[in-house]
Amino acid sequence: METNFGHIFTHMLPALESKKNEFHLYGYTTITKEDIWIYCVRKIWRGKDVSQMRTYQIANDILLISPAAFMTYTQIEEQRQSDWFSDVNHEELQILLNPKTNEENK
């Protein structure tokens, strides 16, 4: 949660709670109000001056989030942030990336 959005976040708690409850109804029980808020700030309102938006516009944006759009965004973010090769040591990584070179050295 961004600190400059703190007052707006507090003001939007009823809309966020409603959307969280909707997600829970669809079986997405781990989603929190903060997750929804972060999605709005990073995805919906990216590049916008939220402090200049009307309250009804902010609430409408929150209430229009579809579970599919939210889940797609979170999956993409997880893939961007994950380290696919964290369990692979340097030698194994070289074998994976240069299989022909390693076969020639044997």
Secondary structure, DSSP 8 states (H G I E B T S, - for coil): --GGGHHHHHHTHHHHHHHHHHHHHTT-TT--HHHHHHHIIIIISTTS-GGGS-HHHHHHHHHT--HHHHHHHHHHHHHHH--TTTTS-HHHHHHHH-HHHHHHT-
